[in-house]
Amino acid sequence: MNKKRRSIFIGAVALSVAILTVPASSFAAKKRIVFGGGPAGGTFQVVANAVQVYKPIKALEGYNIQAQSSAGSVENLRKVNKGKSHFGVVYSGHVYLGRNGLLKNDKRKYENVMAVAYLYGAPAQLVTRKGSGIKSTKDLVGKKVGVGNAGSGAFANADLFFNHMGIWDKIERNAMGYNDAAAAFGNNQLDAFWLFTAFPSGAVIMAAQSNDIELINLGKDAEESGFFKKYPYFSKLAVPANTYRGVATDTPSFQDSTLWVANSKTPADLVYKMLSVIYTDEGLTHMKAQKKTFKEMAIATGTNGIVTPMHPGAIKFWKEKGVLK
């Protein structure tokens, strides 16, 4: 064998040995797992992105977790139910209403959506300008109001609350995402805009940079109108003073619980592994570093606000942690 052929032969043998020594798992294609987030400027998308980029999540064997933007809560409910998304972020109220066929203009039952964990409380926030004369939701009659993306939790809850208050058909509704609404508000194209997201909201911070803003007291409207009695999955809270520039007092409001959910056919071992990675000291530190809102995430609060069935993988995890009996 001449030197050239010997060199080629040795190289081929070396390559074969190298291939044989690589773990078989390196050649196995990872299954793409979709985690539904939300629109730009909202906390839902921060949740999905934060999970996707966490190194121990990226290292999960056999799975590739990918965050995917969406209109928000209601769209995630529908996509997770159909299996188009394996995971998603959905408000507890929408999971409850969807499971029981009580969504507005939609009597289908979304029974394939199962709770995984409580993430944080999402409060309603209604932003206007100082001196606008808008002191309650009823003052919005005839005004231009941003009400969230169509298909989002913000839009659905605006529809719910404003209909309850008798003004939904009396305002000039503008369906748009939070950042777009803040920009339109800054350009005087809106008199007010509604959000249903954790505070501080980047969109409200943006609006406050170029406007003297006020937050409307939604808690007073909800209490006096019987909203809490009619929709008991909402709870009271206040947006603390100085959360936003120029808003120096606490502003009463109401909130729903934001849940991490999964399709019923999402593998139980995957749900269990992801919870085991995220709900560690290191995992929770990572989440809180993405947004202060996630400070509510903890083992102790893991099942808060869940009033619908949980995924088997989640049940196993929370039972082991002593949160579920």
Secondary structure, 3 states (H helix, E strand, C coil): CCHHHHHHHHHHHHHHHHHHHCCHHHCCCCEEEEEECCCCCCHHHHHHHHHHHCHHHHCCCCEEEEEECCCCHHHHHHHHHHCCCCEEEEEHHHHHHHHCCCECCECCCCCCEEEEEEEEEEEEEEEEECCCCCCCHHHHCCCEEECCCCCCHHHHHHHHHHHHCCCHHHCEEECCCHHHHHHHHHCCCCCEEEEECCCCCHHHHHHHHHCCEEECCHHHHHHHHCHHHHCCCCEEEEECCCCCCCCCCCEEEEEEEEEEEEECCCCHHHHHHHHHHHCCHHHHHHHHHHCHHHHHCCCCCCCCCCCCCECHHHHHHHHHCCCCC
